[in-house]
Amino acid sequence: KDIQKETDSAIIFITHDLGVVANVADRVAVMYAGKIVEIGTTDDIFYNPKHPYTWGLLGSMPTLDSDEEELFAIPGSPPDMLNPPKGDAFAPRNEFALEIDTVMEPPMFKVSDTHYAATWLLHEDAPKIEPPASVKRRMQGFANTGNKGGDRR
């Protein structure tokens, strides 16, 4: 952050560790199978996630104040990108997938001026699906601590 400030430059930081992301990033792009599936400010992603893959990532984050003994794991395996699936690449692992997900890749839907997500769940005709309870608890925990990544001390 000091080098970034001194040089007035942007830094691209690639990681699976959302705790680190919360502490270093201003904007976040969540990628799955080589494509951005959600992009927004750090607050957008941690307090108002819209893509089921983002829900899975947030649900798998350990927290110190959790009573849960096991972390959530996204079921299944990533797709074979030598033979990519038709439609949304995350659909086979997505418990919230719609029929259209297996046929057509979703476009980026605008959530706000700073937040976009590629999920058919944001289409006006889609059923209204809420993030899983474990993700909602983490979102609330982030809000209560003021630390998006959770307290890691």
C-alpha positions in Angstrom: 0.0 0.0 0.0 2.9 2.4 0.8 4.5 1.7 -2.6 1.2 2.2 -4.3 0.7 5.5 -2.6 4.2 6.7 -3.3 4.1 5.8 -7.0 0.4 6.7 -7.4 -0.2 3.5 -9.2 -2.7 0.6 -9.3 -1.8 -2.9 -8.2 -3.4 -6.1 -9.4 -3.3 -8.6 -6.6 -4.4 -12.2 -7.4 -5.4 -14.5 -4.5 -8.0 -16.9 -3.2 -7.6 -15.4 0.3 -10.6 -13.1 0.8 -9.2 -12.0 4.1 -6.2 -10.5 2.3 -8.5 -9.1 -0.4 -10.5 -7.3 2.3 -7.4 -5.6 3.7 -5.7 -4.5 0.5 -8.3 -4.0 -2.2 -10.5 -1.1 -3.1 -12.2 -3.0 -6.0 -12.6 -6.7 -6.4 -13.2 -8.9 -9.4 -14.3 -12.5 -8.6 -13.3 -14.9 -11.3 -14.5 -18.4 -12.1 -13.2 -20.5 -15.0 -11.2 -17.6 -16.4 -14.1 -15.1 -16.5 -15.1 -12.3 -14.2 -18.4 -13.4 -12.6 -18.8 -10.4 -10.1 -17.0 -7.1 -9.9 -17.5 -4.2 -7.5 -16.1 -2.3 -4.6 -14.8 -4.2 -1.7 -18.0 -3.2 0.2 -20.1 -4.4 -2.7 -18.5 -7.8 -2.7 -18.4 -8.4 1.1 -21.7 -6.7 2.1 -23.9 -7.4 -0.9 -22.6 -10.4 -2.9 -24.8 -11.4 -5.8 -23.1 -14.4 -7.5 -23.5 -17.9 -6.1 -19.7 -18.5 -6.5 -19.0 -15.4 -4.4 -21.4 -16.7 -1.8 -19.5 -20.0 -1.8 -16.1 -18.2 -1.4 -17.5 -16.0 1.5 -19.2 -19.1 3.1 -15.9 -20.9 3.1 -14.0 -18.2 5.0 -13.0 -19.1 8.6 -14.0 -16.6 11.3 -12.9 -16.5 15.0 -16.5 -15.8 16.2 -18.1 -18.8 14.4 -19.7 -21.7 16.3 -19.5 -23.8 13.1 -17.1 -26.7 13.3 -16.8 -27.2 9.5 -16.3 -24.7 6.8 -18.6 -24.7 3.8 -17.0 -26.3 0.7 -18.3 -25.6 -2.8 -19.4 -29.0 -4.1 -18.0 -30.6 -7.2 -14.9 -29.8 -9.2 -13.9 -26.9 -11.5 -14.8 -27.4 -15.2 -12.3 -28.8 -17.8 -11.4 -25.7 -19.7 -10.1 -27.7 -22.6 -13.7 -28.7 -23.1 -15.7 -25.9 -21.4 -19.3 -26.5 -20.5 -22.1 -24.9 -22.4 -23.8 -22.0 -20.5 -22.6 -20.9 -17.1 -19.4 -22.7 -16.2 -20.4 -22.6 -12.5 -23.9 -24.2 -13.1 -22.9 -27.8 -12.3 -21.6 -26.7 -8.9 -24.3 -24.2 -8.2 -27.3 -25.3 -6.1 -29.2 -22.2 -7.2 -28.6 -22.8 -11.0 -31.6 -22.2 -13.2 -32.4 -24.2 -16.3 -31.1 -21.4 -18.5 -27.7 -21.7 -16.8 -27.0 -25.0 -18.7 -27.8 -23.4 -22.0 -26.7 -19.8 -22.0 -23.9 -17.9 -20.3 -25.4 -15.0 -18.3 -24.5 -11.4 -19.2 -23.2 -9.0 -16.6 -26.2 -7.6 -14.8 -25.9 -4.1 -13.2 -26.5 -4.2 -9.5 -25.4 -0.6 -9.0 -23.0 1.9 -10.7 -20.1 0.1 -9.0 -21.3 -3.5 -8.9 -22.0 -6.0 -11.6 -22.6 -9.8 -11.5 -23.0 -12.4 -14.2 -25.8 -14.6 -12.9 -29.2 -15.3 -14.3 -30.5 -14.9 -10.7 -30.4 -11.1 -11.3 -32.7 -11.4 -14.4 -36.1 -9.7 -13.7 -37.9 -13.0 -14.3 -35.7 -15.1 -12.0 -36.9 -16.3 -8.7 -35.7 -14.2 -5.8 -33.0 -16.2 -4.1 -31.2 -15.0 -0.9 -27.6 -15.9 0.0 -27.3 -18.9 2.2 -27.6 -18.4 6.0 -23.9 -19.0 6.5 -23.1 -16.2 4.0 -25.6 -13.8 5.6 -24.0 -14.5 9.1 -20.6 -13.6 7.7 -21.9 -10.5 6.0 -23.4 -9.5 9.3 -20.2 -10.3 11.1 -18.2 -8.1 8.6 -20.6 -5.3 9.3 -20.4 -5.7 13.1 -16.6 -5.7 13.2 -16.1 -3.1 10.5 -13.5 -5.6 9.1 -14.6 -7.2 5.9 -12.0 -10.0 6.2 -12.9 -10.8 9.8 -10.6 -10.4 12.8 -7.5 -12.3 11.9 -5.4 -11.3 14.9 
